[in-house]
């Protein structure tokens, strides 16, 4: 399937996404603030630590005194080639101290075929003893070839899946939500203080660390063909205060003709240093 704005094939779209991510990271070696202002979309959100306007935050930000480095270790995009995401390790260094973590960035291509950041967030954790390899800029596309039926796209069925998961997590707990909606093979869970987890480890973690609250969505988007979608916002406690920031990425799976939760990032709303 060609991208919605006919920029290039799926393989070319993934290559251009990764090339943009590497250029983004290279630009940050000179100026973190300038790098984000160059690549952030006008309506972008970043976690600082709750979701805020990306452009407003970096316009007001002072230049970083330390060094922020990152690289993509994973990436995927919609079959239509207009929305994708990248993820991988980051490291912040200042006066001999290093802080480590993982980032999650959601990208969208504009009418001029340029990738712009729709969302950027991350978590911090101890240095990973087994560093993930860098994803090559010419990595082959991993997107699915069979998209959802036109009726499901027209009915915005992916939004129904997002709502069903959020209802299940609120009423029955996050482990119940993951058991029903998380993709079993390539799901990833990100939270502060922990190395990224697959679905089994995420279930064990969320059983041991109860997270609850009402969903407050700050942003939602989807690709032209609905094969990739996202939701960003906060979980509110009983006093309507934000307890966690979250980001969800949903991907269509033709094997079951439905959408599954591909990535879930949930981090407590407290000070942290991350790729944002």
Residue pairs with C-beta under 8 A, 6 or more apart in sequence:
1 10
1 79
1 80
1 81
1 145
1 147
1 225
2 9
2 80
2 81
3 9
3 10
3 13
3 80
3 81
3 82
3 109
3 224
4 80
4 81
4 82
4 223
4 224
4 225
5 82
5 109
5 111
5 113
7 13
7 16
7 81
7 109
7 113
8 16
8 81
8 113
9 81
10 77
10 79
10 81
10 141
10 143
11 140
11 141
13 77
13 81
13 82
13 84
13 109
13 141
14 75
14 76
14 77
14 84
14 139
14 140
14 141
14 142
14 143
15 137
15 138
15 139
16 113
16 115
17 75
17 77
17 84
17 86
17 107
17 115
18 72
18 75
18 86
18 135
18 136
18 137
18 138
18 139
19 137
20 39
20 107
20 114
20 115
21 71
21 72
21 75
21 86
21 105
21 107
22 71
22 72
22 137
24 35
24 38
24 39
24 117
25 35
25 69
25 70
25 71
27 34
27 35
27 38
27 39
28 35
28 36
28 68
28 69
28 70
29 67
29 69
31 63
31 64
32 63
32 64
32 68
33 58
33 61
33 62
33 63
33 64
36 46
36 54
36 58
36 117
36 120
37 55
37 58
37 59
39 115
39 116
39 117
40 46
40 54
40 55
40 58
40 116
40 117
40 120
41 54
41 108
41 110
41 116
41 117
41 118
42 55
43 118
43 219
44 53
44 54
44 55
44 116
44 117
44 118
44 119
44 120
45 51
45 52
45 53
45 54
45 118
45 119
45 120
45 218
45 219
45 232
46 52
46 53
46 54
46 57
46 58
46 119
46 120
46 121
46 276
47 120
47 121
47 122
47 245
47 247
47 267
47 274
47 276
48 57
48 276
49 245
49 267
49 268
49 269
49 270
49 271
49 272
50 234
50 242
50 245
50 269
51 121
51 218
51 219
51 232
51 233
51 234
51 245
54 117
54 120
54 276
65 94
66 92
66 93
66 94
66 95
67 92
67 93
67 94
68 90
68 91
68 92
68 275
69 90
69 91
69 92
69 93
70 88
70 89
70 90
70 91
70 103
70 275
71 88
71 89
71 134
71 135
72 86
72 87
72 88
72 134
72 135
73 87
73 88
73 89
73 132
73 133
73 134
73 135
74 86
74 87
74 88
74 132
74 135
74 188
75 84
75 85
75 86
75 87
75 135
75 139
76 84
76 85
76 142
76 143
76 228
76 251
76 262
77 83
77 84
77 85
77 141
77 143
77 223
77 228
78 84
78 143
78 223
78 224
78 225
78 227
78 228
79 143
79 144
79 145
79 147
79 223
79 225
79 227
79 252
80 147
80 223
80 224
80 225
80 227
81 109
82 108
82 109
82 223
82 224
83 106
83 107
83 108
83 109
83 118
83 221
83 222
83 223
83 228
83 229
83 230
84 106
84 107
84 115
84 228
85 104
85 105
85 106
85 107
85 228
85 230
85 249
85 263
86 103
86 104
86 105
86 107
87 102
87 103
87 104
87 105
87 188
87 196
87 263
88 102
88 103
88 132
88 134
88 135
89 100
89 101
89 102
89 103
89 128
89 131
89 132
90 100
90 101
90 102
90 103
90 122
90 274
90 275
91 98
91 99
91 100
92 98
92 99
92 100
92 273
93 99
98 127
99 124
99 273
100 124
100 125
100 126
100 127
100 128
101 122
101 123
101 124
101 125
101 272
101 273
101 274
101 275
102 122
102 123
102 125
102 190
102 196
103 120
103 121
103 122
103 274
103 275
103 276
104 119
104 120
104 121
104 122
104 190
104 247
104 249
104 263
104 265
105 117
105 119
105 120
105 275
106 117
106 118
106 119
106 120
106 221
106 230
106 247
106 249
107 115
107 116
107 117
107 118
108 115
108 116
108 118
108 221
109 115
109 116
110 116
118 219
118 221
118 230
119 219
119 230
119 232
119 247
120 275
120 276
121 232
121 245
121 247
121 265
121 267
121 274
121 276
122 190
122 265
122 274
122 275
122 276
123 190
123 191
123 192
123 193
123 194
123 265
123 267
123 272
123 274
124 192
124 193
124 272
124 273
124 274
125 192
125 193
125 194
125 195
126 193
126 195
128 195
143 227
144 227
144 251
144 252
144 253
144 254
145 254
146 254
147 153
147 225
147 226
147 227
147 252
147 254
148 157
148 158
148 225
148 226
148 227
148 252
148 254
148 257
149 257
152 158
152 226
152 257
153 225
153 226
156 226
157 226
157 258
157 259
158 222
158 226
158 229
158 250
158 252
158 259
159 220
159 222
159 229
161 181
161 250
161 258
161 259
162 220
162 229
162 231
162 248
162 250
162 259
164 181
165 177
165 180
165 181
165 248
165 261
166 177
166 215
168 176
168 177
168 180
168 181
169 176
169 177
170 212
170 213
170 214
170 215
173 206
173 210
173 212
174 206
174 211
175 203
175 206
175 207
177 261
178 187
178 189
178 199
178 202
178 203
178 206
178 261
178 264
179 203
181 260
181 261
182 199
182 202
182 260
182 261
182 264
183 199
183 251
183 253
183 260
183 261
183 262
184 199
186 262
187 198
187 199
187 202
187 260
187 261
187 262
187 263
187 264
188 196
188 197
188 198
188 262
188 263
188 264
189 196
189 197
189 198
189 199
189 201
189 202
189 205
189 263
189 264
189 265
189 266
190 196
190 263
190 264
190 265
190 266
190 267
191 205
191 265
191 266
191 267
192 267
192 268
192 270
192 272
194 205
197 205
202 264
211 235
211 243
211 244
211 266
212 235
213 235
213 236
213 237
213 243
213 244
214 235
214 236
214 240
215 233
215 234
215 235
215 236
215 246
216 233
216 234
216 235
216 236
216 242
217 231
217 232
217 233
218 232
218 233
218 234
219 230
219 231
219 232
219 233
220 229
220 230
220 231
220 232
221 229
221 230
222 228
222 229
222 230
223 229
226 252
227 251
227 252
228 249
228 250
228 251
228 252
229 249
229 250
229 259
230 247
230 248
230 249
230 250
231 246
231 247
231 248
231 250
232 246
232 247
232 248
233 245
233 246
234 242
234 243
234 244
234 245
234 246
234 269
235 242
235 243
235 244
235 245
235 246
235 266
236 242
236 243
237 243
242 269
243 268
243 269
244 266
244 267
244 268
244 269
245 265
245 266
245 267
245 269
246 264
246 265
246 266
246 267
247 263
247 264
247 265
248 261
248 263
248 264
248 265
249 261
249 262
249 263
250 259
250 260
250 261
250 262
251 259
251 260
251 262
252 258
252 259
253 259
253 260
